[in-house]
């Protein structure tokens, strides 16, 4: 499962890298401290790392954790022999060029050829930069995002001392455009954050309608596509999600996370601005950093300073191996994850032991055990989570509003305004082959949880 054939390729590439510095005088600095205990400490590290869920395996179907592609792991490790810093060209000459190329390819997915952008340590840092630019352009103006947007937006707004306000969602977990339109009538707005794939449910905000509102009210639109941005390449989306993603090139800024669907190690986020002119907002003077070259140093357009050049090398290598194009191998991997989510959803929807809400828009689905009351269903969800884990099927637990489920709760008493449910992210291409096994293990866990309960008797009758 942990493919060790990669090590031979890494050794060969390391020798090739070493040849590039063959002209240097031989370095003889003596023993590297601690090398006599290297094997001992590495083995101890391996023992500690066993205390993890098997994130790399398709039976891990819980949180948004996708293993890096082997080429990303290898390129990252190779670059770490140099440990480049992509803040300035002095510290990361080759990897800065690789970052610019890789980021350009990401921007190209959205139809952008003229833009400003770079990698970040995470989607949070990328969203921070996007909202910081918004605050610079619209000082003191309010940031709006849906109630299902990532919590980072309200937190970042507080850090930037910008007012923030959530907007209600519809029954599909998307921003309610009627609620947004009413709020816009009050004015005092700087930016609307549209979420292209919410963390909880994978819902895609209705960008077409929000663009129409922008034409009337003149606010900035920031697309938080940290999770769903790569699905612009997928060709098996339903109409609403497809039409929304097709419009993403019309927004003012975009965040996408290569360390989610881009097959990269943590942390690798990316921020893009449609107007390259926002680079003026980053302008600063440094007496020692940017004078080795007249070329653009990435630190001149970034709030972060030191950043790992190894991340850029890994991303560049991955996109050379798996280009970002529709119909390509990378895009097919996204489509397989979505097929898996739809297949599992249909099994859940057809089974009277479970209650579902709306079908997945991307590759995230959620469900709950059927019960007399929402509170009972919530308690059963936690038991089912544990029963599945005992069988090496690892799901996630989420708390979602009742109005997502309203049409399917039938006689269930609403004694809570939220339901604790199970959530599954089928983002690995291998999940498609594992749907039957996942369903088998989930069914076994459900039998255990329902055994001896009134729910089991009612379902059987």
N, C-alpha and C positions, 0 to 999 in steps of 0.2 A: 504493500500500500504506500509506503514511503519509498519512492523510486530512487534507488541508489546508483542507477546507471548514469545519472546526470553528472556524477563526480568526475568521470573520465573526460567528459566534454569540458568541464570547468578546468581541469588540470591542463588540458591542451590549450585552452584559451589563455590561461595564466602564463604559460610559457611564451605564447605569442606576444602577450602584453609586455613581458619582461624583456623581450628582444628590442622593444622600442626604446629602452633605456640602457642598451648595451654599451654605449659610449661613455658612460659615467665611470669614474674611478671605483674600484671594488670597495664595498663598504664592509668594514670589519669592526663592528662595535661590540664584539663579545656576545655573551649569552643574553638572550632576551629574558628579563626577570620572570620567574615563575614557570618557565617552560618545563621544568622537571615534573611539575604537577598538572600539566595541561590535560592529559588523558583522564586523570582522576576527577578534575573539576568538570570537564565536559560530560563525563558519565554521570556525575552528580546532577548536572543541569538536565540531562535527559531524564533522569528519575523524577525530578521536580516537574518537568513538562508533561509527564504522563497524567498528571492531575488536571486534565482538560477534557472537554467534550471533543469528540472526533470531528472537528470542523471540516476536515478534508474529505470526509466520507459522505455519500448520498443519504445515509441514514441520519446524518445531522441535517435536519430540515426545520431549524428554528430561526435564529436571528440571521441578519444579513452578513453572513461570513462565507466568502468564496475563496478557495485556495488560489494563490498566485500561480500563474502559468510557470512551468519549469524554466522557460527562457527568462522570465522576469526574475526568478530566484537566482539564476546563474549570473545574469548580467549585473544584478545588484551586488552579489558576492564578489564578482570580478572587479567592479568599480571600487569596492571597499579596500582593495590593496592600495589604492591611491587616496581614498577618502576625500573626494573633491567636495568643495563648497560652492554652490551655485549662486552665491550672493554677488560675487564680482568675478570677472574673467581671470584675475590673478589666481583665484582659488579653484576655478572649475572651467577652464577654457573649452575642453572637448565636450564636457557634459552640459555646459551652457548652450552650445550649438545644438546638441541633441535635444535639449529641452525645447528650444525654439521650434525645431522641426516637428517634434511630437505634439506640441501644443497647437501648432499650425494644422496638423492633421485632425485634431479634435475639433478645432474651429471649423474646418472644412466640412465636418458632418452636418453643420448647421448652415452651410452656405456662405460662411464668412471668409473672405480673403484679406480684407483690411480690418484690423482689430488690434486690441492690446490684451495680452494675457500671459499667464505664467502658472507654474505649479505652486502648490501650497502644502503645508504639512497636513492639512485635513480639509474636509468640507466646511467645518466650523470656521477655520481661518479664511477660507475662500469667501464664505458668506459675510464674514466680518469686513473683508475688503470691499465687497460689493455694496454693503450698506454704509460703510464709511464714505465711499465715493458719493452715494446718494445724499448723505448728510452734508458733504461739502458743497454739492450742487444745489441742495434745497435745505439750508440750515434751519433746524428746529421744526421741520415739517414731519408729519406723522408717517410711520411705517404701518402698513396693513398686511396681514397674512391670515390664512384661514385657521380655524380652530384646530384643524388637523395638520397644520404646518409643523415642522420640527421646532421643538422648544427653543432651539438655539437663536431663533430670530427675536423673540421677546428678550432673551438674555443679552444678545448683542446690542439691541436697541438701548437697553439700560446702560450698558457699558459706554455706548456712544452718546448717551444722554439725549436720545431721540425718543419722542413719544411713540408708543406702540399700541395697536388695537387689533384684537382678533375679529374675524368675520365668520359668521355662521356657515356651516356646511349643509349640503343637501343630503338626501338619503343614500347617495353613492359616495359620501366622504369627500366630495369636491367643494370648492368654494362656491357658495350660493351667490350667483351674479345679481339676483334681485336684491339681496341684502347689501351687496357691494354697491349697487347703483344708488340705493337709499343713503348709504353712508357718504358716497361721493358728493351728494347734493349739499352736504354741510361744509365741504371744502377743507382747507388746511391740511392737504395731503401731499406727501412727497413721493412715496413709492408704494406700489403694490407688489408683494412677493407672490408669485404663482408657483405652486409646488407640482412638479412634473414627476409624480410618483411619491405619495406620502409614505412615511416610514411605517405607519401602522398597517395600512391596507393597500398601498400601491396605487391609490387613486390619483388621477391626472386632472388638475384644475382646467376649466374650460377656457383655454387661452384665446380662442377666436373671439368669444364674446367679451373678454376682458380687453382685448385690443380695440374693439369697437368703443368701449367705454373710455379708453385712453384718448381716442380721437376726439371725444367730446370734452374730456376734463383735463387732459394734458399732464398726467402724472408719469413717472418712470415706472417701468416694469422690470423687475428682477426675477429671473427664472431659477428657482432652486431645483435643478435637475440632477442633484447629487446622486439620487438613486436611478431615476428613470431616463436620464438623458441619452444613454446609449440605445434605447429602444427606438430612436429615430431610424435606426437601421433595420429593425425587425419588420417583416412583411406579413405578420399574422395577428395584428392588433385589430380590435373592434373599431368601428367608425369613429366614435368620440375621441378615444385616446389617440388614434392615428391623426385625425384632423388637428388636434391640439398640438401634438409634437411637430407636425409639419409647419406650424407657425412660429416655432421657437426662434428662428433667425430674425424675427421682427422685434424681439425684446431688446432692452438696453444692456443687460448683463446676464451672464449665465454662470452657474456653478455646476460642475460635474465631478464625480469622484472616481478616478481610475482605480482606487482601491476597493471599490464595490464591484461593478460589472466589468471594469477594465482589466481584470486579472492581475492587479498589482499588489505588492505588499503594503501594509500600513506603514506610514501614512502618506498618501498621495492624493491631494485634491487639486482642483484646477479652477481658476477664475478667468472669465473672458469678458471684455467690454467691447461693444459694437463700435464705439467712438474712440479711436486711438488717442484723441486729444485729451482724454482724462489723465493721461500720463503726466500732464503738467501739475496735477494735484499732489503727486509724489515728490516733486522736486525738493532736493535738499543738498546741502554742501557737506562734503567730507574731504578733509585735507590729505587722506591717505588711501582711499579705496578705489577710485574710478579713473586713474590717470595712466594706466598701462596701455589703454586702447581707446580709440575713438568710437569703437563699436558699442552697442547698447549693453550695459551691464544689467543683469536681471534685478539686482538690488535697487536700481533706479526706478523700477516700476512695481515695487513690492513693499508691503508693510513689514513682512518678516525680513530678518537679516540673514543669518546663516541658515542654509537649507541643504539637505543632502543631494549632492550631484548623483549619487547612486540611484535615487528615485528616477531621475531623468534617464539614466542609462537603461534601467529596467523597462520603463515605459517605451522608450525609443525602440529597444530590441523587440518587445512584444508586438508593437505595431508594424515593424518590418516583417515579422513572421506571420502575423494575422492582421492584414490591412483593414481599416475601418471603412468597409463598403457593403452596400446591400448585396445580398446573395452570396457573400463570402463566408468563410468558415467561422469567423468571429460572430457575424450576424446570425448564423445558423445556431450557434450555441445559445444565444438569447431566445431564439424561437423555440428551441427544445425545452428550455425552462418554462416558458409560457405554456407550451403544450402539456407539460407535466402538471402544472397548476390547474389547468382546465380539466384534465382527466381526473385528478383527485377531487376537485370540486364537484364534478358530476356524480362521483361515487358517494360523496357526503350528502349531496342534495337528495339522492334517491334512497337514502337509508333513514328509516324512521327514528333511529336512536339519536340523530344529530339535527341541529337546526343551523341553517346557513343564512347569510344576508345576501349581498349582491355578488355576481361572478367577478373573478379577478380581472383587472384591467391590464396588469403586467404579469408578474409571476408570484404574487403574494395572495394567499387565501386565508380565511379565518372562519371558525365554526365553534359551536358549543354543544354540549350534551343536552338533549331534550329533558325537561323537568316541568313540575307544576308551577314553579315560581322562578323568577330570574335569579333570586338569591340561591336557590337550590342548584340551578344550572351552573352558577358561578363556582359554587363549592365543588361540584362534580368536575368542572374543568381542571381545577388544581389536582384532584385525584387522578384524572386521566393523564395529565402531564407526567405525574410520577409513575403511573403504571406503564406508560409508553417508554419512559426512560429506563425502567427495569429491563425492557426488551431491546435496549440499544436504539430505540427510535426517539430522537430528541427534537421536541417541538418548542415553541415559545408561548408565553402567557401574555395576554393583552387585556386592557380595559377599554371597551368601546361603547359609545352612546347607543341607547336603546333604539333611537330612530333609524339607525342603519338596518335594524332587524325587523322593523314594525310589521312588514307584510308577511313575515314567516313565523312569527311567534305564536300564532293561532291562540290557543287557550291559555298560554303561559301568563301567570299573574305578574304584573309589572310592579314589584315591590322595591326595585332599585332603578335609578335612572341610567346606570351603566351595567353592562354585563361583562363578567370576566370570561374570556373565551380563549381558545387555542388559536395560535397563528402559525402559519407555515410559510417559509420563503423557499421556493423551489428554484433557486438561481443557478444551480450547477447543471450543465448539460446532461450529466449522468442521471439526474433525477427522473428523466423520462423513462429510462429503463427500470427504475426502481419503484415506480408508482404502485405496481401490484404488491411488492414486498412491503412498502410503507402501509398500504391499505390492510394487508394481512396482519401486521403487527398492531396497527391502530384498532382493528376489530377485536383482536385478542385482548388488548388493554381495556376496551370498552366492555367486553364480557365480564372482566374482573371487576370493574368499577360499578356496573349496574347489578351485579349479582346480589340478590337479597334485598334490592330496593323496590319500592312501589313502582318506580319508573319502568323497571324491567317487566313487571307483571302487566302493566297497562299497555306497553308496546306489543307484548306477545299476544294480548287479547285483542 
